[in-house]
Amino acid sequence: MPVVIRLARAGTKKRPIYHVVAADSRFPRDGRFIERLGYFNPLLPKDNAERLKLDMDKVKAWMAKGAQPSDRVMRFLDAAGVKKRQARNNPEKAIPRKERKAQAEAAASAPKADAAPKAEAAPA
């Protein structure tokens, strides 16, 4: 059974609160889960202690059993110092479009004739 540690949305419309749960990955996001491990309230300020509560003993126990945390939960665990999050690499995002690439090459190859300082006309 592939177990994941993920967020399950709760709360009302436009007032979300998320439960951190250990669940079978085949079950719906807000559906059945195995155990509740904590909660996350994104509406509270980031420095508020009540924004995120996790039972770290339960989280570590589930991870020892092979549970995989989701991306967002992995961020929480990295901030808590439990598990290091792997740096993501998206090289496709860094490649400029053809037009911008051609403009950049043209600007780089053009001589710098404008480098000489220009005298401004004094206001009359």
C-alpha positions, 0 to 999 in steps of 0.5 A, a space after each residue: 500500500 503506497 502511503 503518502 503524508 499529504 494535506 487534506 483540505 477542510 474548513 469552509 469556502 474561502 477559509 481553508 484549513 488543512 489536515 496533515 494526514 497519512 493516507 493511501 495514495 489511491 484515496 481522494 485528497 479529502 477522503 479516507 486517511 489512515 492517521 491525522 498527524 497535524 494541521 496547517 492554517 494558511 490564513 494565520 501570519 507566518 510567525 504565528 505558532 498556531 499556523 502549523 502543528 505537527 506530531 513529529 514522532 508520528 511523522 518520523 514513524 510513518 516515514 520510517 515505515 516508508 511513507 513519502 511526504 508530498 512537496 508541501 509537507 516536505 517543505 514543512 519538514 525541511 523547515 523543522 529540520 526533520 528531512 532535507 528537501 532536495 533542490 529542484 532543477 527546471 532548466 526548461 524555464 531558464 531558456 529564453 525564447 528565440 526572439 529574446 535570445 536573438 536580441 541578446 546576441 545582437 546586443 552583445 555583438 554590437 560595438 559599444 559606441 554609446 559608451 562615450 559620455 554625452 554632454 547634456 544641454 544646460 536648461 535655459 
